Amino acid sequence: MAGLYDDQVDRNVYDPRRAAEFVRELAATTDAQLVEEIRAAADVVLRLAEVWRGGPGWPHGPMDRDAYATATVAAKSLAALPSGTPLSAVTVAVGPILNGWWPERPEAAAALHEAVERLRRVAMHKTTLVSDARWITSHGGG
C-alpha cells in the first residue's frame, strides 16, 4: 500500500506492471486486516479526543461536546464488538465518527481532525479499493 496516500509514487508515470502489482496487493488484503486497521485508527481517534477534551478552554462550543460524545460512543460500540466481527459491522460502528463534524482548531483538535481523516481513509476508501481489487483479480485483471 506504499504510495496510496503519500508521495512515494510518481503519479505522472503509469507503469502497468506496478499497477497490476498494486491491485494484487490490495486484493490480498483480508477483512481481518482491514478490521485491525480500522480498530487501530479508531483507537487513535479516541485517544486524541481525550487529549482535545483535556486541553485549555474546553469546550469551545456545543459542537465540540457533540463531537467528543460521538467519538466516545462510537469507540465504546466498537470496543464492545467481539473478535471476529465482520468488516461491515465494524465499519457501521465507526460510521458516526466518519459522518461527524470535526474542528480543525485549536491544535489538539487539528490532530484529532487528521486522525478522523486517517480513519476515513481506511474505513471508507481502502475497504472500497480492496473490494474493487478483489473483483478485478477475480475477473482476470490485475
C-alpha positions, -999 to 999 in steps of 0.1 A, spaced: 0 0 0 30 23 -1 22 53 -21 -16 52 -17 -18 84 3 18 96 3 44 109 -22 62 76 -27 47 72 -61 53 93 -92 17 99 -102 27 113 -136 41 80 -148 19 50 -154 36 16 -150 12 -12 -159 33 -38 -141 33 -17 -109 -5 -10 -113 -12 -48 -116 11 -55 -86 -8 -28 -66 -42 -43 -75 -29 -78 -64 -16 -64 -31 -49 -47 -24 -69 -79 -34 -48 -99 -10 -58 -77 20 -81 -97 43 -111 -85 60 -94 -92 93 -65 -69 83 -90 -42 74 -108 -46 108 -74 -44 126 -66 -12 107 -100 3 115 -98 -6 152 -62 9 154 -73 41 137 -104 44 159 -82 39 190 -61 69 179 -92 90 173 -104 82 209 -70 89 224 -68 123 206 -104 131 215 -94 127 252 -64 150 247 -86 175 230 -111 174 258 -84 178 284 -69 208 266 -72 245 276 -105 263 271 -126 231 267 -153 231 255 -150 257 227 -187 253 219 -216 229 219 -204 213 187 -172 203 205 -192 184 231 -212 167 205 -181 157 185 -165 143 217 -196 124 226 -197 109 191 -161 97 193 -166 81 228 -199 64 220 -186 50 187 -154 39 203 -173 21 230 -196 5 204 -165 -7 185 -148 -20 217 -179 -40 225 -178 -59 193 -162 -93 198 -132 -106 179 -142 -120 145 -169 -94 140 -175 -89 102 -159 -59 85 -193 -45 77 -203 -43 113 -170 -27 123 -175 -1 96 -210 6 109 -196 10 144 -173 38 133 -198 54 110 -208 82 134 -172 93 136 -169 93 98 -201 113 94 -195 138 122 -182 173 122 -146 177 134 -129 210 142 -95 218 128 -86 243 156 -71 246 182 -40 225 178 -53 195 197 -85 195 176 -64 196 144 -46 164 154 -80 148 161 -93 160 128 -64 144 110 -69 111 129 -105 111 118 -93 116 82 -69 86 86 -98 65 99 -119 76 70 -92 66 45 -92 31 60 -128 25 67 -142 41 36 -116 44 9 -93 14 15 -122 -10 20 -137 1 -13 -103 -2 -31 -98 -37 -17 -133 -47 -28 -127 -33 -63 -93 -50 -64 -108 -84 -55 -134 -80 -82 -107 -71 -108 -85 -100 -99 -114 -125 -99 -123 -114 -134 -88 -119 -148 -74 -84 -142 -45 -73 -121 
